[in-house]
Amino acid sequence: MRYSEILLTCFLMAFGRIQGNRDGALEVTYIANEGFLISMGGTKVLIDALFKSDHFVSPSDTLAATMMEGKPPFDSVDYALVTHDHADHFNPEMMSHFLISHPATEFVASSRTCEELPGESAADRRRSGIGLKMGEHRTIPGDKAEVTLLRLDHSGSREISNFAFLVRSNGFTIVHVGDALLAHNEEHLRAFDWSSYSVDLLFLEHFDRSSPALDIMKNIIRPKHLVLMHVPAGDEESVRAAWAKIVPRAVVFEKELETKRFAR
């Protein structure tokens, strides 16, 4: 076999792992607030999970230690993603501890977020420190997943560098919008090329249910399943009831380490 043929074969095998036949299951484990561990076949993605906030539901000390020490199910995490640097999404000391303990984990965040990390934890992180203008996107290919970052308006504040993440791996696609409201970002979301994405799971703020937002969700993003985020403790049932007539099967997690599997 010629060298060019070998390269093509290797590329097709890698591409197939990311976009081809679905390998394994799509599972989501709830951490707190907008934090989740997402298992996409054999790929593990941790997003907005390491934080401590006085105003929103946060992971318990026991759960935080479990994540930072890499105990199951937080062993062999492939990607650690941060949508933005607010305290209910990111704690620099906790993330630093995690990154030092997990040298193989690929860290993806904005330049502003990375600037807050203590010294050595950010060293040699090839994808760290990404800067995008509003509405811009960048795709990071990898052996385990393809990660696309799209900068969106943070609930009306354009100064905050909020990333939406689109992750594809083992034939699954998930979208996590951070603190972006869909209607506030209609221009950017409609300009993005969704034609090559078949979104299995969208993570969305629970209060983002205006008519324009629902139109974008149903006709632009078109997810098969919906997980609602930023749900205050004790409000789970009222949030579920508010969405019952919109998306009857919308998922509201109630306790940390609760895990749900999503059908293909």
VEXLUMDREN-484605 format. One record per atom (N, C-alpha, C): x, y, z; atom name. Coordinates in steps of 0.05 Angstrom, whole numbers, plus 5000, padded with zeros to 4 digits. Example, Ala and Ser with C-alpha at 12.3 -4.5 7.8 and 13.67 -1.06 7.14 Angstrom:
// residues 2
px/py/pz/atom
5264/4886/5156/N
5246/4910/5156/CA
5264/4934/5156/C
5257/4955/5142/N
5273/4979/5143/CA
5258/5001/5157/C
***
This chain:
// residues 264
px/py/pz/atom
5017/4976/5000/N
5000/5000/5000/CA
5018/5025/5000/C
5012/5044/4983/N
5027/5068/4981/CA
5022/5086/5006/C
5042/5104/5011/N
5040/5121/5035/CA
5015/5138/5034/C
5008/5149/5011/N
4984/5166/5009/CA
4959/5150/5016/C
4958/5124/5008/N
4935/5108/5014/CA
4933/5102/5044/C
4957/5098/5057/N
4957/5093/5086/CA
4946/5118/5100/C
4955/5142/5092/N
4945/5166/5104/CA
4915/5169/5101/C
4905/5163/5077/N
4877/5165/5072/CA
4861/5146/5090/C
4871/5121/5093/N
4858/5101/5110/CA
4857/5110/5138/C
4880/5121/5148/N
4880/5131/5176/CA
4861/5154/5180/C
4859/5172/5161/N
4841/5194/5163/CA
4812/5185/5164/C
4805/5166/5147/N
4778/5156/5146/CA
4770/5142/5171/C
4789/5127/5183/N
4784/5114/5208/CA
4779/5134/5230/C
4795/5155/5232/N
4792/5175/5252/CA
4766/5191/5248/C
4760/5198/5223/N
4736/5212/5217/CA
4711/5196/5224/C
4713/5170/5219/N
4691/5152/5226/CA
4685/5151/5256/C
4706/5152/5272/N
4702/5152/5301/CA
4687/5176/5310/C
4692/5199/5296/N
4680/5224/5305/CA
4651/5227/5293/C
4648/5220/5268/N
4623/5226/5254/CA
4607/5202/5245/C
4619/5179/5244/N
4606/5156/5231/CA
4586/5141/5249/C
4588/5115/5248/N
4569/5098/5262/CA
4571/5104/5292/C
4548/5103/5305/N
4547/5110/5334/CA
4558/5087/5350/C
4578/5093/5366/N
4592/5074/5382/CA
4585/5078/5411/C
4571/5059/5423/N
4565/5061/5451/CA
4540/5078/5456/C
4539/5091/5480/N
4515/5105/5488/CA
4522/5135/5493/C
4500/5151/5492/N
4502/5179/5500/CA
4490/5182/5528/C
4507/5188/5547/N
4499/5190/5575/CA
4507/5217/5586/C
4491/5228/5604/N
4496/5253/5617/CA
4494/5250/5647/C
4515/5258/5661/N
4515/5258/5690/CA
4516/5286/5700/C
4497/5293/5717/N
4493/5320/5727/CA
4513/5326/5749/C
4526/5349/5747/N
4544/5359/5769/CA
4529/5380/5785/C
4525/5403/5774/N
4510/5424/5787/CA
4507/5447/5767/C
4485/5462/5769/N
4480/5486/5754/CA
4481/5481/5724/C
4504/5488/5710/N
4507/5481/5682/CA
4530/5462/5678/C
4537/5448/5699/N
4560/5429/5698/CA
4551/5401/5693/C
4564/5387/5674/N
4557/5360/5666/CA
4582/5344/5658/C
4580/5318/5662/N
4598/5299/5650/CA
4582/5285/5628/C
4592/5287/5603/N
4578/5276/5580/CA
4595/5254/5568/C
4584/5230/5568/N
4597/5207/5556/CA
4585/5201/5529/C
4602/5204/5508/N
4594/5201/5480/CA
4608/5176/5469/C
4596/5153/5474/N
4610/5128/5467/CA
4634/5126/5485/C
4658/5125/5474/N
4682/5122/5491/CA
4695/5149/5497/C
4682/5171/5492/N
4693/5198/5497/CA
4680/5211/5520/C
4696/5222/5539/N
4685/5236/5562/CA
4691/5266/5561/C
4669/5281/5564/N
4671/5311/5563/CA
4661/5322/5589/C
4677/5338/5602/N
4669/5352/5627/CA
4666/5381/5620/C
4643/5393/5626/N
4638/5420/5618/CA
4626/5436/5642/C
4638/5459/5648/N
4628/5478/5668/CA
4624/5464/5695/C
4641/5445/5702/N
4636/5428/5725/CA
4651/5434/5750/C
4674/5448/5748/N
4691/5454/5771/CA
4687/5482/5780/C
4670/5487/5800/N
4665/5514/5809/CA
4653/5513/5837/C
4652/5536/5849/N
4639/5539/5875/CA
4627/5567/5876/C
4600/5568/5879/N
4586/5593/5879/CA
4568/5596/5903/C
4566/5620/5913/N
4548/5625/5936/CA
4520/5630/5928/C
4515/5633/5902/N
4488/5641/5892/CA
4474/5620/5875/C
4488/5600/5867/N
4476/5579/5851/CA
4483/5551/5861/C
4469/5531/5853/N
4474/5504/5861/CA
4503/5497/5853/C
4519/5487/5872/N
4547/5480/5867/CA
4552/5451/5874/C
4573/5439/5863/N
4579/5411/5871/CA
4587/5410/5900/C
4580/5389/5913/N
4588/5385/5941/CA
4618/5382/5942/C
4629/5386/5966/N
4658/5383/5970/CA
4667/5355/5962/C
4650/5335/5969/N
4657/5307/5963/CA
4658/5303/5933/C
4638/5313/5918/N
4638/5310/5889/CA
4661/5325/5877/C
4667/5349/5886/N
4689/5365/5875/CA
4715/5350/5879/C
4720/5337/5902/N
4744/5322/5906/CA
4745/5297/5888/C
4722/5285/5884/N
4721/5262/5866/CA
4729/5269/5838/C
4719/5292/5828/N
4727/5301/5802/CA
4756/5307/5800/C
4766/5323/5819/N
4794/5332/5818/CA
4814/5308/5820/C
4806/5288/5835/N
4823/5265/5839/CA
4820/5244/5817/C
4800/5248/5800/N
4796/5230/5777/CA
4785/5203/5785/C
4769/5202/5806/N
4756/5176/5813/CA
4732/5172/5794/C
4725/5146/5788/N
4703/5141/5771/CA
4677/5155/5780/C
4662/5166/5761/N
4665/5163/5732/CA
4682/5185/5719/C
4698/5199/5735/N
4714/5221/5725/CA
4743/5214/5719/C
4747/5188/5715/N
4773/5178/5706/CA
4774/5181/5675/C
4797/5185/5665/N
4802/5186/5635/CA
4784/5206/5621/C
4781/5230/5632/N
4765/5251/5619/CA
4782/5261/5595/C
4769/5262/5572/N
4783/5270/5547/CA
4784/5300/5544/C
4763/5314/5551/N
4761/5343/5547/CA
4749/5356/5571/C
4761/5378/5579/N
4750/5396/5600/CA
4744/5422/5586/C
4718/5430/5585/N
4710/5454/5571/CA
4698/5474/5591/C
4703/5500/5586/N
4692/5521/5602/CA
4679/5542/5584/C
4654/5547/5588/N
4639/5566/5571/CA
4648/5595/5577/C
4652/5602/5602/N
4661/5629/5610/CA
4670/5628/5639/C
4681/5650/5648/N
4695/5650/5673/CA
4679/5659/5698/C
4653/5659/5696/N
4637/5666/5720/CA
4639/5645/5741/C
4635/5653/5767/N
4640/5636/5789/CA
4621/5612/5790/C
4599/5613/5777/N
4581/5590/5777/CA
4586/5571/5753/C
4609/5575/5740/N
4618/5558/5718/CA
4647/5549/5720/C
4663/5565/5735/N
4692/5561/5734/CA
4705/5571/5759/C
4722/5554/5771/N
4739/5563/5793/CA
4768/5557/5785/C
4785/5577/5784/N
4812/5573/5774/CA
4829/5553/5790/C
4826/5554/5817/N
4842/5536/5834/CA
4833/5507/5830/C
4806/5503/5829/N
4796/5476/5825/CA
4804/5464/5798/C
4801/5481/5778/N
4809/5472/5751/CA
4839/5467/5749/C
4855/5484/5762/N
4883/5480/5762/CA
4890/5453/5774/C
4878/5446/5797/N
4882/5421/5810/CA
4875/5398/5791/C
4853/5401/5778/N
4843/5380/5759/CA
4863/5376/5736/C
4872/5398/5724/N
4890/5396/5701/CA
4917/5385/5707/C
4927/5391/5730/N
4953/5380/5739/CA
4950/5350/5744/C
4928/5342/5754/N
4923/5314/5760/CA
4915/5298/5735/C
4907/5312/5713/N
4897/5299/5689/CA
4913/5310/5665/C
4938/5303/5662/N
4954/5315/5641/CA
4945/5308/5613/C
4930/5286/5610/N
4921/5278/5583/CA
4895/5292/5575/C
4882/5305/5593/N
4857/5319/5587/CA
4862/5344/5571/C
4847/5347/5549/N
4850/5371/5533/CA
4831/5393/5544/C
4843/5416/5550/N
4829/5438/5562/CA
4822/5459/5540/C
4797/5467/5539/N
4789/5486/5518/CA
4773/5509/5532/C
4783/5533/5530/N
4770/5556/5542/CA
4779/5582/5529/C
4767/5604/5537/N
4775/5630/5526/CA
4801/5639/5537/C
4813/5659/5524/N
4838/5671/5534/CA
4833/5683/5562/C
4810/5696/5565/N
4804/5709/5591/CA
4803/5688/5613/C
4791/5665/5608/N
4789/5644/5628/CA
4817/5633/5634/C
4833/5629/5614/N
4859/5617/5618/CA
4878/5636/5634/C
4874/5662/5631/N
4890/5681/5646/CA
4887/5678/5676/C
4865/5667/5685/N
4859/5664/5713/CA
4872/5639/5725/C
4881/5620/5708/N
4893/5596/5719/CA
4920/5601/5731/C
4926/5589/5754/N
4953/5591/5765/CA
4973/5577/5747/C
4997/5588/5745/N
5020/5579/5729/CA
5020/5553/5714/C
5030/5532/5727/N
5036/5508/5713/CA
5012/5493/5702/C
4988/5498/5713/N
4965/5482/5704/CA
4958/5489/5675/C
4965/5512/5665/N
4958/5520/5638/CA
4981/5514/5618/C
5004/5504/5629/N
5027/5499/5612/CA
5021/5477/5592/C
5031/5481/5567/N
5029/5461/5546/CA
5000/5453/5539/C
4981/5470/5545/N
4954/5465/5537/CA
4949/5477/5509/C
4950/5460/5489/N
4951/5470/5461/CA
4926/5486/5454/C
4903/5479/5466/N
4879/5492/5457/CA
4870/5514/5476/C
4886/5520/5496/N
4879/5541/5515/CA
4882/5569/5503/C
4868/5587/5515/N
4871/5615/5507/CA
4861/5622/5480/C
4837/5614/5474/N
4824/5619/5448/CA
4809/5646/5450/C
4814/5663/5430/N
4800/5689/5428/CA
4783/5690/5403/C
4757/5696/5407/N
4739/5698/5384/CA
4723/5724/5387/C
4717/5736/5364/N
4699/5759/5364/CA
4671/5749/5365/C
4652/5767/5372/N
4624/5759/5373/CA
4614/5747/5347/C
4603/5723/5349/N
4592/5709/5326/CA
4612/5692/5311/C
4638/5695/5318/N
4659/5678/5305/CA
4659/5650/5316/C
4668/5631/5301/N
4671/5604/5311/CA
4697/5592/5302/C
4706/5571/5316/N
4730/5557/5309/CA
4726/5527/5315/C
4735/5510/5297/N
4733/5481/5301/CA
4760/5469/5307/C
4761/5453/5328/N
4786/5440/5336/CA
4782/5410/5331/C
4796/5399/5311/N
4794/5370/5306/CA
4811/5355/5326/C
4804/5331/5331/N
4820/5314/5350/CA
4816/5285/5345/C
4832/5268/5358/N
4829/5239/5355/CA
4803/5229/5367/C
4794/5241/5388/N
4770/5231/5402/CA
4745/5247/5395/C
4748/5272/5388/N
4724/5289/5383/CA
4731/5312/5366/C
4711/5324/5354/N
4713/5350/5340/CA
4698/5370/5358/C
4712/5391/5366/N
4700/5411/5384/CA
4699/5437/5369/C
4675/5448/5367/N
4671/5474/5354/CA
4662/5494/5376/C
4676/5517/5376/N
4669/5539/5394/CA
4655/5561/5378/C
4634/5571/5389/N
4619/5593/5376/CA
4615/5615/5398/C
4626/5638/5393/N
4622/5659/5414/CA
4595/5672/5411/C
4580/5672/5433/N
4553/5683/5434/CA
4551/5704/5456/C
4531/5721/5453/N
4524/5742/5472/CA
4515/5728/5498/C
4527/5737/5521/N
4520/5726/5547/CA
4496/5742/5559/C
4473/5732/5554/N
4448/5743/5565/CA
4448/5774/5564/C
4455/5785/5541/N
4453/5813/5537/CA
4479/5828/5542/C
4500/5814/5551/N
4526/5827/5557/CA
4547/5817/5537/C
4554/5834/5518/N
4572/5827/5497/CA
4601/5828/5506/C
4607/5839/5530/N
4634/5841/5539/CA
4644/5814/5551/C
4626/5797/5558/N
4633/5771/5570/CA
4639/5751/5547/C
4661/5738/5549/N
4669/5719/5528/CA
4656/5692/5534/C
4631/5689/5524/N
4616/5664/5529/CA
4617/5647/5504/C
4627/5622/5507/N
4628/5603/5485/CA
4605/5583/5486/C
4593/5579/5464/N
4576/5555/5460/CA
4595/5533/5450/C
4591/5508/5458/N
4607/5486/5449/CA
4589/5467/5433/C
4599/5459/5410/N
4587/5438/5394/CA
4607/5415/5393/C
4601/5393/5404/N
4620/5370/5405/CA
4609/5346/5390/C
4625/5335/5373/N
4618/5311/5358/CA
4638/5289/5363/C
4627/5266/5370/N
4645/5243/5376/CA
4628/5217/5374/C
4640/5197/5361/N
4627/5171/5359/CA
4599/5172/5347/C
4595/5191/5329/N
4569/5194/5316/CA
4549/5209/5332/C
4556/5220/5355/N
4537/5236/5371/CA
4545/5266/5369/C
4525/5283/5372/N
4530/5312/5372/CA
4515/5325/5396/C
4530/5340/5412/N
4517/5355/5434/CA
4523/5385/5430/C
4505/5402/5440/N
4509/5431/5440/CA
4503/5442/5468/C
4522/5457/5479/N
4519/5470/5505/CA
4524/5499/5500/C
4504/5516/5506/N
4505/5545/5499/CA
4516/5562/5522/C
4523/5551/5545/N
4532/5568/5567/CA
4509/5585/5576/C
4515/5611/5581/N
4494/5630/5590/CA
4482/5646/5567/C
4483/5636/5543/N
4472/5650/5520/CA
4442/5645/5517/C
4427/5667/5512/N
4399/5664/5506/CA
4396/5663/5475/C
4381/5645/5466/N
4380/5640/5437/CA
4370/5665/5422/C
4349/5678/5431/N
4338/5701/5417/CA
4358/5724/5416/C
4374/5727/5436/N
4394/5748/5436/CA
4416/5743/5416/C
4418/5718/5407/N
4439/5710/5388/CA
4428/5700/5362/C
4404/5709/5355/N
4391/5698/5331/CA
4409/5703/5306/C
4420/5727/5304/N
4437/5733/5280/CA
4460/5713/5277/C
4473/5707/5299/N
4497/5690/5299/CA
4488/5660/5294/C
4466/5652/5307/N
4457/5625/5304/CA
4447/5619/5276/C
4433/5638/5264/N
4423/5634/5237/CA
4446/5635/5217/C
4467/5649/5223/N
4490/5651/5204/CA
4507/5626/5205/C
4506/5612/5227/N
4522/5587/5230/CA
4511/5565/5212/C
4529/5550/5200/N
4520/5528/5182/CA
4514/5503/5198/C
4488/5499/5203/N
4479/5476/5218/CA
4473/5451/5200/C
4476/5455/5174/N
4468/5434/5156/CA
4483/5407/5159/C
4508/5409/5170/N
4524/5384/5173/CA
4521/5373/5201/C
4504/5386/5218/N
4501/5377/5246/CA
4473/5364/5249/C
4474/5340/5261/N
4449/5328/5270/CA
4451/5327/5301/C
4438/5346/5314/N
4442/5350/5342/CA
4426/5331/5359/C
4440/5315/5374/N
4426/5296/5391/CA
4416/5309/5417/C
4431/5327/5428/N
4425/5338/5454/CA
4433/5367/5456/C
4414/5384/5464/N
4419/5412/5469/CA
4416/5418/5499/C
4436/5432/5510/N
4435/5442/5538/CA
4427/5471/5536/C
4405/5478/5549/N
4393/5505/5546/CA
4385/5516/5574/C
4387/5542/5577/N
4378/5554/5602/CA
4348/5550/5605/C
4339/5543/5629/N
4311/5535/5633/CA
4291/5558/5627/C
4300/5583/5630/N
4281/5605/5626/CA
4281/5616/5598/C
4296/5603/5580/N
4299/5612/5552/CA
4276/5599/5536/C
4252/5609/5540/N
4229/5597/5525/CA
4211/5618/5512/C
4223/5640/5503/N
4208/5660/5488/CA
4201/5648/5461/C
4182/5659/5447/N
4175/5650/5421/CA
4198/5650/5401/C
4214/5672/5400/N
4237/5671/5382/CA
4257/5649/5389/C
4261/5645/5415/N
4280/5624/5424/CA
4271/5597/5416/C
4245/5592/5419/N
4234/5566/5412/CA
4235/5561/5382/C
4231/5582/5367/N
4233/5579/5338/CA
4262/5572/5330/C
4282/5585/5342/N
4310/5578/5336/CA
4316/5549/5344/C
4306/5542/5368/N
4312/5515/5377/CA
4300/5494/5358/C
4274/5497/5351/N
4260/5477/5336/CA
4267/5477/5306/C
4273/5500/5295/N
4277/5502/5266/CA
4305/5507/5257/C
4323/5515/5276/N
4351/5520/5268/CA
4369/5498/5280/C
4368/5495/5306/N
4385/5475/5319/CA
4374/5447/5317/C
4348/5444/5321/N
4333/5420/5317/CA
4344/5396/5334/C
4346/5399/5360/N
4357/5377/5376/CA
4337/5354/5379/C
4346/5330/5382/N
4329/5307/5388/CA
4320/5307/5417/C
4338/5317/5435/N
4333/5317/5463/CA
4341/5344/5475/C
4330/5351/5498/N
4335/5376/5511/CA
4340/5373/5540/C
4362/5385/5550/N
4368/5386/5579/CA
4367/5415/5587/C
4352/5420/5609/N
4349/5447/5619/CA
4369/5453/5641/C
4381/5477/5641/N
4403/5483/5659/CA
4396/5507/5676/C
4413/5512/5695/N
4411/5536/5713/CA
4385/5535/5730/C
4377/5511/5737/N
4352/5507/5752/CA
4358/5511/5782/C
4345/5530/5795/N
4349/5534/5824/CA
4340/5509/5840/C
4354/5504/5862/N
4346/5481/5879/CA
4318/5485/5889/C
4302/5465/5886/N
4274/5466/5895/CA
4254/5474/5874/C
4264/5484/5851/N
4247/5493/5829/CA
4244/5472/5807/C
4255/5449/5811/N
4256/5429/5789/CA
4228/5423/5779/C
4209/5419/5796/N
4182/5411/5787/CA
4168/5433/5773/C
4171/5458/5782/N
4158/5481/5769/CA
4171/5485/5741/C
4197/5481/5739/N
4210/5484/5713/CA
4200/5462/5694/C
4198/5438/5704/N
4188/5416/5688/CA
4160/5422/5678/C
4143/5432/5696/N
4115/5439/5689/CA
4114/5461/5668/C
4132/5481/5670/N
4131/5503/5651/CA
4138/5494/5623/C
4154/5472/5620/N
4162/5462/5594/CA
4144/5439/5584/C
4126/5430/5601/N
4111/5406/5595/CA
4096/5407/5568/C
4085/5431/5561/N
4070/5433/5536/CA
4088/5442/5513/C
4113/5449/5519/N
4131/5458/5498/CA
4148/5434/5488/C
4163/5422/5506/N
4179/5398/5501/CA
4173/5379/5524/C
4153/5362/5521/N
4144/5345/5543/CA
4166/5328/5555/C
4186/5320/5539/N
4207/5303/5549/CA
4233/5318/5557/C
4231/5344/5560/N
4254/5360/5568/CA
4264/5349/5595/C
4290/5347/5598/N
4301/5335/5622/CA
4309/5356/5642/C
4301/5353/5667/N
4309/5370/5689/CA
4322/5352/5710/C
4348/5355/5714/N
4362/5339/5735/CA
4356/5350/5762/C
4356/5333/5782/N
4348/5341/5809/CA
4371/5338/5830/C
4390/5320/5825/N
4411/5315/5845/CA
4437/5309/5831/C
4459/5316/5845/N
4485/5311/5833/CA
4491/5281/5829/C
4505/5275/5808/N
4512/5248/5799/CA
4488/5233/5788/C
4465/5246/5785/N
4443/5234/5771/CA
4451/5230/5742/C
4446/5207/5731/N
4455/5200/5704/CA
4431/5192/5687/C
4430/5202/5663/N
4409/5194/5644/CA
4422/5186/5617/C
4410/5165/5605/N
4419/5156/5579/CA
4398/5165/5558/C
4408/5175/5536/N
4391/5186/5515/CA
4390/5168/5491/C
4367/5163/5481/N
4363/5145/5458/CA
4375/5157/5433/C
4383/5140/5415/N
4395/5149/5390/CA
4373/5161/5372/C
***
